[in-house]
Each structure stands twice: as structure tokens, then as C-alpha cells.
Amino acid sequence: MKDYIKELVDQNTSYDVNTNRVREYLQEYLLYILYKKKMYKDLVFCGGTALRFLYKIRRFSEDIDFSLSYKMKQYNFEALLKVLREEFTAAGYTMEIKYSTKTNVYSAFLKFQGLLFEYGVSPHKDEKISIKIEIDINPPIGGKEEVTLCNDTFMFYLVRYDLPSLFAGKFHALLCRNYTKGRDWYDLLWYLTKFKNLEPNFTMLNNALHQTQTDPTEITPNNWKSRLKTTVDALDINFVCDDVSRFLEDPEERHLLTKENFYKAIGGIH
């Protein structure tokens, strides 16, 4: 299965695109491992990578994000990483893992050495490509979980949040992330233009805000658009465009990220 990477790499395209394609294949193989080892039921797929795999959003992702299922009270992260190490090693990959369980978001970097060099993406033999895994072990209450069958390079089941709950997670990131992340804003424009009548899961969103803010203002069907507009007002749009560019299937789409387009997509404000 490792040699499938040969088919993904195109010497006529850019380093960024080829690197993104290789990373995405590794992400999909990781999801397949979780299914094969019957570990997927404990984890809810979320974040931008979920949009990529489930809805084919036209941008790549570095991280692969999960929330702990509402049925679970604790999680053995080390056991998960042990399985991933064993499975990737058995498939022929050289990998190292660095991880942390010091906060409510468990995180790990899976670093693959020599892979980009082996398949002609990079001239540097020691260059590493990594996947970052994050698991929120104390997710906000109210997210709606669904089971989905995926069929791309591999066929597997996964547990995911429904679309309003995924949107709530992105909304929370836009309001509370302490730095600007271009992918957040690309995702927002995608949500607002692809699903015209979509609203966030307000229960989940407000529970998330209570986890991260002191006495937050409640987000409602009457004020969510105005809250988004306020965040757009303060946005450094040039930074957003530069930050997201290397993750886009078509880098020209960066020019669509304008304040005017955000305001139009947000639409009527109460």
C-alpha cells in the first residue's frame, strides 16, 4: 500500500501540492487503521480534515482532529499511538511519535522520515513529513454524532459530527482562537456559500464558549451573523490569504478571500 504514493506524486506540480497529497494519503490510512482495529467508535472526526474527507472541500489539512465520543469518560491515548506505530511500521514506514497528554486536548506528531525523498518530492533525504493528531477529551456537550461509510482509497466507517455541529466547532475557533489561521477563514467562506441556510449547532457552540470564555455572550439565531461580521471587521485579510495559500488545491482561490465576499456570504444581519 505504501507504493500507492508513487501514483500521487506528480513531478510537474509544486512541492506544496505533492506534500499535501502524501500527507492526505497518510491521514486516510490512519483513519482506516482506526476502523480496522475497531477504535473508531470512541472518536468523533471533526475539524477541517473532516470537511476534506466528508465534503471534499478544496483545501488540504495538516491536522487530524477528533473529539472523544459522548459515550466515553476517559481515553487511553498511549494505546492508540502504540497501534498506529505498529500498523505504520508493518506497512513499511519509518516513523517517530512525540505526544502530550498534559491538557484536555491530547496531541501527537507522527513524523515520517525519508518519505518525501523516497518518492521524489524533496531532495533532502532527512526531511520529515508529519501528521498532527488532536483529541479533545472534554468536548462541549451537544454535538450530534453520526456514523458514515467512507470509500476513497480505502473503505471504512468513522464517527463524525453532523454539519451544524462541525460548523459550530469552526465558529468557536473563529471567535476564540488566539491567532489568525487562514484555513479557518477559507472554511467559513466555504460553509456560508455552499450551504445557504446552514446555521451552527447553537447548543454545542454556546457550551464551547462557556468552556473557553468567562461570561460569554450567548450566540443565537438572531445575532450569529452580526458576531461573524464583527470578526471580519478586524480581520487582516492579506495575512489570511498568505497563510492559507499553500493548502489550496487551486492557489488562485486565495483571491476570493475578501472582506466584501465575507460580508456578502454572511448576508442579512439582525
Secondary structure, DSSP 8 states (H G I E B T S, - for coil): -GGGHHHH--TTS-HHHHHHHHHHHHHHHHHHHHHHTT-GGGEEEEHHHHHHHHH--SB--SEEEEEE-TT-S---HHHHHHHHHHHHHHTT--EEEEEE-SSSEEEEEEEEESHHHHTTS-S-TT-EEEEEEEEESS--TT--EEEEEEESSSEEEEEEE-HHHHHHHHHHHHHH-SS--HHHHHHHHHHHHHSTT----HHHHHHHHHHHSSS-----TTTHHHHHHHHHHT--HHHHHHHHGGGBSSGGGGGG--HHHHHHHH----
